[in-house]
Amino acid sequence: DLAKMIINQARSIDRGAPGDDITCAVITVREPRDLVLASGPPFHKEHDKELVNRVMQFSGKKIVSGGTTAQIFSRELERKITVDLKNWDREIPPSSHMEGIDLVTEGMLTLNRAAVELENRVPVEEIRSASVRKFVEMILQSDRIFFLVGTKINEAHQDPNIPAEIGIRRSIIHRIRQVLENTYMKETELSYL
C-alpha cells in the first residue's frame, strides 16, 4: 500500500503521465511475529502441566486446538472456557474463549479445514467458517509458528465412521507445516509431547 501511494504521488507530480519509469520498493524491518499452536494431549498425563507452562510462557500469540487440549488448559490454569455461539457453523464447531489464550478451537475438523484452505490458497476473507478463518488469519499474520503436538491417541478418532480425509493429528499438522513453509514462506518448528 505504501509503495502504491508513493507511485501515485510521483505520477501526480508528473501530472499523471510520468516522463520515465517509476519503481518503488518498501522494506519493513521488525521483530518476527511468533505464534504457538498446541494441539492434542501429551502421551503421559503428567506432562499436561509442562504443555500448559510452555504455552503460557511463550511471548507470541497462542492457539489451543482440540477439546481435550482446551480442557487440560482449563484445568491447569483454573480458567473457564466460553463457547462463541454467535459464529455457529454447520460443519465446523465454533471457537471458544479462555483468558490468556488468543484462540481456542475444536481440533481435528478445524485443523483439517485449515489445511485444505491453506493448500488451496483461499483468501482469508473467503473462508466461510469463522473459527477456521480466525485460525488461518492468525497463522498467516505470523512469521514463525511453533507446533506443540500431543501424542496421546484419541479413541474417538479411531472410529471408522469419521471421514478418511480427516486423518490423524500428526498428518494434518504435517500438511499445515508443509504448506506454511513451501507456499507461505513461514518458519515452523515442531515438538511432540
C-alpha positions as CSV (number, residue, x, y, z in Angstrom):
1,D,0.0,0.0,0.0
2,L,2.8,2.4,0.8
3,A,4.6,1.7,-2.5
4,K,1.3,2.4,-4.4
5,M,0.9,5.7,-2.5
6,I,4.4,6.8,-3.4
7,I,4.0,5.8,-7.0
8,N,0.7,7.7,-7.2
9,Q,2.3,10.7,-5.7
10,A,5.1,10.6,-8.2
11,R,2.6,10.3,-11.0
12,S,0.7,13.3,-9.7
13,I,3.9,15.4,-9.7
14,D,4.3,14.4,-13.4
15,R,0.6,15.3,-14.0
16,G,-0.4,11.7,-14.3
17,A,2.0,10.9,-17.2
18,P,5.5,10.1,-15.9
19,G,8.3,11.0,-18.1
20,D,10.2,7.8,-17.3
21,D,9.7,4.5,-15.4
22,I,8.7,4.6,-11.8
23,T,10.0,1.9,-9.4
24,C,9.3,1.9,-5.7
25,A,10.3,-0.7,-3.1
26,V,9.3,-0.6,0.6
27,I,11.2,-2.6,3.2
28,T,9.8,-3.1,6.7
29,V,12.2,-4.1,9.5
30,R,10.5,-5.5,12.5
31,E,10.8,-8.3,15.1
32,P,9.4,-11.6,13.9
33,R,5.8,-12.3,14.9
34,D,5.6,-15.7,16.7
35,L,2.7,-18.0,17.3
36,V,2.4,-21.2,19.2
37,L,-0.2,-23.9,18.4
38,A,-0.9,-26.5,21.0
39,S,-3.0,-29.5,19.8
40,G,-3.6,-32.8,21.4
41,P,-3.0,-34.1,24.9
42,P,0.5,-35.3,25.9
43,F,1.1,-39.0,25.8
44,H,1.6,-39.0,29.6
45,K,-0.9,-37.1,31.7
46,E,1.9,-36.0,34.0
47,H,3.2,-33.8,31.1
48,D,0.0,-31.8,31.0
49,K,1.4,-29.1,33.2
50,E,4.6,-28.9,31.0
51,L,2.4,-28.3,27.9
52,V,0.5,-25.5,29.6
53,N,3.6,-23.9,31.0
54,R,5.4,-23.9,27.7
55,V,2.4,-22.2,26.0
56,M,1.8,-19.7,28.8
57,Q,5.5,-18.7,28.9
58,F,5.5,-18.2,25.1
59,S,5.8,-14.5,24.2
60,G,3.8,-14.5,21.0
61,K,0.2,-15.4,20.0
62,K,-1.4,-18.6,21.4
63,I,-3.8,-21.1,19.8
64,V,-5.1,-24.1,21.6
65,S,-6.8,-26.6,19.2
66,G,-8.8,-29.5,20.4
67,G,-11.4,-30.1,23.1
68,T,-9.3,-32.3,25.3
69,T,-6.4,-29.9,25.0
70,A,-8.6,-27.0,25.9
71,Q,-9.9,-28.9,29.0
72,I,-6.2,-29.5,30.1
73,F,-5.6,-25.8,29.9
74,S,-8.8,-25.0,31.7
75,R,-8.0,-27.5,34.5
76,E,-4.3,-26.5,34.9
77,L,-5.0,-22.7,34.7
78,E,-8.3,-22.9,36.6
79,R,-9.9,-20.8,33.9
80,K,-13.3,-21.2,32.2
81,I,-13.8,-21.9,28.5
82,T,-16.7,-19.9,26.9
83,V,-18.0,-21.1,23.6
84,D,-18.7,-18.4,21.0
85,L,-22.2,-19.4,19.9
86,K,-22.7,-16.3,17.7
87,N,-20.5,-17.7,15.0
88,W,-22.3,-21.1,14.5
89,D,-21.3,-23.2,11.5
90,R,-22.9,-26.5,10.4
91,E,-19.6,-28.1,9.6
92,I,-17.0,-26.7,12.0
93,P,-17.6,-26.2,15.7
94,P,-17.4,-22.6,16.9
95,S,-14.3,-21.2,18.5
96,S,-14.1,-20.5,22.3
97,H,-12.6,-18.0,24.6
98,M,-10.2,-18.5,27.5
99,E,-8.3,-15.8,29.4
100,G,-4.6,-15.8,28.3
101,I,-5.2,-17.7,25.0
102,D,-5.8,-15.8,21.8
103,L,-7.9,-18.6,20.1
104,V,-9.4,-21.9,21.3
105,T,-10.8,-24.2,18.6
106,E,-12.1,-27.7,18.2
107,G,-9.3,-30.0,17.0
108,M,-9.4,-32.3,14.0
109,L,-12.2,-30.8,11.9
110,T,-10.8,-27.3,12.3
111,L,-7.2,-28.3,11.7
112,N,-8.2,-30.3,8.6
113,R,-10.3,-27.5,7.2
114,A,-7.5,-25.0,7.8
115,A,-5.1,-27.3,6.0
116,V,-7.4,-27.5,3.0
117,E,-8.0,-23.7,2.9
118,L,-4.2,-23.1,3.1
119,E,-3.4,-25.7,0.5
120,N,-6.0,-24.2,-1.9
121,R,-4.7,-20.7,-1.1
122,V,-8.2,-19.5,-0.3
123,P,-8.1,-15.8,0.6
124,V,-8.8,-15.4,4.4
125,E,-11.9,-13.2,3.7
126,E,-13.5,-16.0,1.6
127,I,-13.2,-18.7,4.4
128,R,-16.8,-19.4,5.5
129,S,-16.2,-20.8,8.9
130,A,-15.4,-18.1,11.4
131,S,-13.2,-20.3,13.6
132,V,-11.2,-21.6,10.6
133,R,-10.9,-18.0,9.2
134,K,-9.5,-16.7,12.5
135,F,-7.2,-19.7,12.8
136,V,-5.8,-19.2,9.3
137,E,-5.6,-15.4,9.7
138,M,-3.6,-15.7,12.9
139,I,-1.2,-18.2,11.3
140,L,-0.7,-16.1,8.1
141,Q,-0.1,-13.0,10.2
142,S,2.8,-14.8,12.0
143,D,6.3,-15.3,10.8
144,R,7.3,-18.2,12.9
145,I,4.9,-20.9,14.0
146,F,5.8,-23.3,16.8
147,F,3.7,-26.5,17.0
148,L,3.4,-28.4,20.3
149,V,1.6,-31.6,19.5
150,G,0.4,-34.2,22.0
151,T,0.9,-37.8,21.0
152,K,-1.9,-39.5,23.1
153,I,-4.2,-41.4,20.8
154,N,-7.8,-40.2,20.9
155,E,-10.0,-43.2,20.7
156,A,-12.8,-41.1,19.1
157,H,-10.6,-40.5,16.1
158,Q,-10.2,-44.3,15.5
159,D,-13.9,-44.5,14.7
160,P,-14.4,-45.9,11.1
161,N,-17.3,-43.6,10.7
162,I,-15.1,-40.5,10.8
163,P,-14.3,-39.3,7.2
164,A,-11.0,-40.6,5.9
165,E,-9.8,-37.1,4.8
166,I,-9.6,-36.0,8.5
167,G,-6.6,-38.4,9.1
168,I,-4.7,-38.3,12.3
169,R,-3.5,-35.2,14.0
170,R,0.2,-35.6,13.2
171,S,-0.5,-36.0,9.5
172,I,-2.7,-32.9,9.4
173,I,-0.1,-30.9,11.3
174,H,2.5,-32.1,8.8
175,R,0.3,-30.9,5.9
176,I,-0.1,-27.5,7.6
177,R,3.6,-27.2,8.2
178,Q,4.5,-28.1,4.6
179,V,2.1,-25.6,3.1
180,L,3.2,-22.8,5.5
181,E,6.9,-23.4,4.7
182,N,6.6,-24.1,0.9
183,T,3.8,-21.8,-0.1
184,Y,3.7,-19.0,2.5
185,M,7.5,-19.0,3.4
186,K,6.9,-19.3,7.1
187,E,9.4,-20.7,9.6
188,T,8.0,-23.6,11.6
189,E,9.2,-25.8,14.4
190,L,7.6,-29.0,15.8
191,S,7.8,-30.6,19.3
192,Y,5.9,-33.7,20.4
193,L,4.8,-34.3,24.0
